[in-house]
Amino acid sequence: NSIWVSTDHDEIEKVAKQFGARVHRRSPEVSQDSSTSLEAIREFLNHHHEVDIVGNIQATSPCLHPSDLIKVADLIQKEGFDSVFSVVRRHQFRWSEVKKGENKMTEPQNLNPAKRYRRQDWPGELYENGSFYFAKRHLIEKGYLQGGKMAYYEMRAEHSVDIDIDIDWPIAEQRVLSFGYFGKEPLKEVKLLVCSFDGCLTNGRIYVTEDQKEMVSYDYRDIVGIDLLKKRGIQVRLIADRDCLKTLSAMQLGCIAKVSATNKLQVLEDWKKDMGLSWKEIAYLGNEESDVECLKKAGMSGVPADACALAQKAAGYICKSSGGSGAVREFAEHIFLLLEKVNSARKQ
């Protein structure tokens, strides 16, 4: 089996390869706004004759779980189905549409108003939700993603998320935090947040007075974020490439700090060992190339909105706030949301 990303975009190709996927470069003919998924898949098959079964996973469905996809693959490989597609159960009463100007009444489509039942007593109906389509080569070559010996796979309602328009994004983000897939290992309680000083807690600007004293600016919201983390039992430590110990002392943050860190990953590994932590228990907020390896290692990782491109690629979360403008507070809130997921999972 192999995992492919079909794209004509250089940046998407880089990110896909970074996460271990293989890339099929789409031709201009199937990269138009009017191009369909079927056209792109058929082109892919023309270049990859070794592929017999295609599982088309929609990028707009962020709550898919590997366990579901494995079960679907078994339906085709072991039970002989030619195509399998995803559905979700909905409890919605449907009525016929009456267009403006038509002289007629609406009619019930799936209920009897005279014997209207409670929704909780009704099994509902299955709707195609577009999360994925699996099909054998011979079917796709004929121009179908659904056909032959067909089966549907019913997804859990909380996993059925589709991003179609702008207002779907905040809903999807919250749903992912509650029901998304975060890897084989279960999430653990974060016990340490390491934050890069310049560019995360500050905006990276350094002001020098006439008497050669250094000044930096920071956002009070970030200080509140640090205090909230401490109250939750999460230790906060700071790390910096340069010697800014006097500035840190003047800020009176009450955090252990390592300055002049030429190898941030080594510092992080030393702290991890001293505290007896696993990588899953460490969160890291960085913004520069020197933070990339730390971002890759940490169980939770984030960057401010204005972080460098390499740091953004390595991070699991990109803040909407820039460095020195609330990014630490925002990342703290992100950690709290993920910890809520841990706690809710333990109660189930």
Residue pairs with C-beta under 8 A, 6 or more apart in sequence:
1 73
2 22
2 51
3 20
3 21
3 22
4 21
4 22
4 23
4 24
4 44
5 12
5 13
5 16
5 21
5 22
5 23
5 24
6 23
6 24
6 26
6 40
6 41
6 44
7 13
7 16
7 23
7 24
7 25
7 26
8 25
8 26
8 27
8 28
8 31
13 23
13 25
14 313
15 313
16 22
16 23
17 23
18 313
24 44
24 47
24 48
26 40
26 43
27 43
29 35
29 39
29 43
30 39
30 40
30 43
37 56
37 58
37 133
37 145
38 140
38 143
38 145
41 54
41 56
41 140
41 145
42 140
42 141
42 143
44 51
44 54
45 51
45 54
45 137
45 140
45 141
51 137
52 136
52 137
53 73
53 76
53 77
53 134
53 135
53 136
53 137
54 134
54 135
54 137
54 140
55 69
55 72
55 73
55 132
55 133
55 134
56 132
56 133
56 134
56 135
56 145
57 64
57 69
57 131
57 132
58 130
58 131
58 132
58 162
60 130
60 162
60 163
60 164
61 129
61 130
61 131
61 132
61 160
61 161
61 162
61 163
62 161
62 163
62 172
62 175
62 176
62 180
63 158
63 159
63 160
63 161
63 172
63 175
63 176
63 179
63 180
63 181
64 131
64 132
64 159
64 181
65 159
65 181
66 181
68 153
68 155
68 159
69 132
71 153
72 84
72 86
72 132
72 134
72 153
73 134
75 81
75 84
75 134
75 151
75 153
76 82
76 83
76 84
76 134
76 136
79 151
80 149
81 148
81 149
81 150
81 151
82 135
82 136
82 138
82 139
82 147
82 148
82 149
82 150
83 133
83 134
83 135
83 136
83 139
83 144
83 145
83 146
83 147
83 148
83 149
83 150
83 151
84 133
84 134
84 135
84 150
84 151
84 152
84 153
85 128
85 132
85 133
85 134
85 145
85 146
85 150
85 152
85 153
86 128
86 129
86 130
86 131
86 132
86 133
86 152
86 153
86 154
86 155
86 160
87 126
87 127
87 128
87 129
87 152
87 153
87 154
87 155
88 126
88 127
88 129
88 154
88 155
88 157
88 160
89 123
89 124
89 125
89 126
89 127
89 154
89 157
90 124
90 125
90 126
90 127
90 157
91 119
91 122
91 124
91 125
92 124
92 125
93 108
93 109
93 110
93 111
94 108
94 109
94 110
95 106
95 107
95 108
95 109
96 106
96 107
96 108
96 109
97 106
98 104
98 105
98 106
110 125
111 117
126 152
126 154
128 152
129 155
129 160
129 162
130 162
131 155
131 160
131 162
133 145
133 146
135 144
135 145
135 146
135 147
136 148
139 145
139 147
139 148
156 179
158 175
158 178
158 179
159 179
161 168
161 171
161 172
161 175
161 176
162 168
163 169
163 172
177 337
177 338
177 340
177 341
178 341
178 344
182 338
182 341
185 280
186 342
186 345
187 280
187 299
187 338
187 339
187 341
187 342
187 345
188 278
188 280
188 281
188 299
188 342
189 281
189 339
189 342
190 234
190 281
190 282
190 283
190 299
190 300
190 335
190 338
190 339
191 233
191 234
191 235
191 275
191 277
191 281
191 282
192 234
192 235
192 236
192 237
192 271
192 272
192 275
192 277
192 281
192 282
192 283
193 229
193 234
193 235
193 236
193 237
193 282
193 283
193 284
193 285
193 331
193 332
193 335
194 236
194 237
194 238
194 239
194 268
194 271
194 282
194 283
194 284
194 285
194 294
194 298
195 201
195 236
195 237
195 238
195 239
195 284
195 285
195 286
195 328
196 238
196 239
196 240
196 264
196 285
196 286
196 287
196 288
196 291
197 238
197 239
197 240
197 244
197 248
197 257
197 259
198 204
198 206
198 216
198 240
198 241
198 242
198 244
199 287
199 288
199 304
199 306
199 307
199 323
199 324
200 285
200 286
200 287
200 304
200 323
200 324
200 327
200 328
201 218
201 222
201 238
201 323
201 324
201 328
202 216
202 217
202 218
202 323
202 324
203 217
203 322
203 323
203 324
203 325
204 287
204 323
204 324
205 216
205 217
205 324
206 214
206 215
206 216
207 214
207 215
207 216
207 217
208 214
208 215
209 215
214 244
214 246
214 247
215 247
216 244
216 247
217 324
218 251
218 324
219 324
219 325
219 326
219 328
219 329
221 326
221 328
221 329
222 324
222 326
222 327
222 328
222 329
223 253
224 329
225 326
225 328
225 329
225 330
225 331
225 332
225 333
226 236
226 253
226 255
226 328
226 332
228 329
228 332
228 336
229 236
229 332
229 335
230 236
230 254
232 336
232 339
234 283
234 335
235 256
235 275
236 253
236 255
237 255
237 256
237 257
237 258
237 271
238 248
238 253
238 255
238 256
238 257
238 258
239 257
239 258
239 259
239 261
239 264
239 267
239 268
240 248
240 257
240 258
240 259
240 260
240 261
241 260
241 261
241 262
241 264
241 288
241 290
242 259
242 260
243 259
243 260
244 259
245 257
245 259
248 255
248 257
248 259
258 267
261 267
264 286
264 290
264 291
264 293
264 294
265 293
265 294
265 297
268 282
268 284
268 294
268 297
268 298
271 277
272 278
272 279
272 282
278 299
279 297
279 298
279 299
280 299
281 299
282 297
282 298
282 299
282 300
283 298
283 299
283 300
283 301
283 302
283 331
283 335
284 291
284 294
284 295
284 297
284 298
284 300
284 301
284 302
285 301
285 302
285 303
285 304
285 327
285 328
285 331
286 292
286 294
286 295
286 301
286 303
286 307
286 311
286 315
287 303
287 304
287 306
287 307
287 308
287 311
287 323
288 307
288 308
288 311
289 308
289 310
289 311
291 303
291 311
291 314
292 310
292 311
292 314
293 314
294 301
295 301
295 303
295 311
295 314
295 315
295 316
296 314
300 316
300 317
300 334
300 335
300 338
301 314
301 315
301 316
301 317
302 315
302 316
302 317
302 318
302 319
302 327
302 331
302 334
303 311
303 312
303 315
303 317
303 318
303 319
304 319
304 321
304 322
304 323
304 325
304 327
305 318
305 319
305 320
305 321
305 322
305 327
306 322
306 323
307 315
307 318
307 323
312 318
317 331
317 334
319 326
319 327
319 330
319 331
319 334
320 330
321 327
321 329
321 330
